[in-house]
Amino acid sequence: MSMDGQVRWKTGEEPPFVRGGSILVDGLLLSTDGNKMLYLIEPDPSGFKPLASAQLLEEGTNWAPLALADGKLLIRDQKQLKCVVVAPRSR
């Protein structure tokens, strides 16, 4: 969405992004789908542009906020907390 609330793009049914957390990092979005996947997304008003994805969580309801400090991403589900090293983007 834009800052004035206009929808810029949607993912539709796949991936659903129903309740997941998101964080903007170095111009890219790290987003969970509210289930088990983490996505690296290039924000682009023309459409959904996933760059990478990884299953980091157990399947289920996972909608905790993400946190990033010193290149380490904290991500959790209902049973575990993980710390994942996030590599800086190549320039």
Rosetta blueprint (number, residue, H / E / L):
1 M L
2 S L
3 M L
4 D L
5 G L
6 Q L
7 V L
8 R L
9 W L
10 K L
11 T L
12 G L
13 E L
14 E L
15 P L
16 P L
17 F L
18 V L
19 R L
20 G L
21 G L
22 S E
23 I E
24 L E
25 V E
26 D L
27 G L
28 L E
29 L E
30 L E
31 S E
32 T E
33 D L
34 G L
35 N L
36 K L
37 M E
38 L E
39 Y E
40 L E
41 I E
42 E L
43 P L
44 D L
45 P L
46 S L
47 G L
48 F L
49 K L
50 P E
51 L E
52 A E
53 S E
54 A E
55 Q E
56 L L
57 L L
58 E L
59 E L
60 G L
61 T L
62 N L
63 W L
64 A L
65 P L
66 L L
67 A E
68 L E
69 A E
70 D L
71 G L
72 K E
73 L E
74 L E
75 I E
76 R E
77 D L
78 Q L
79 K L
80 Q L
81 L E
82 K E
83 C E
84 V E
85 V E
86 V L
87 A L
88 P L
89 R L
90 S L
91 R L
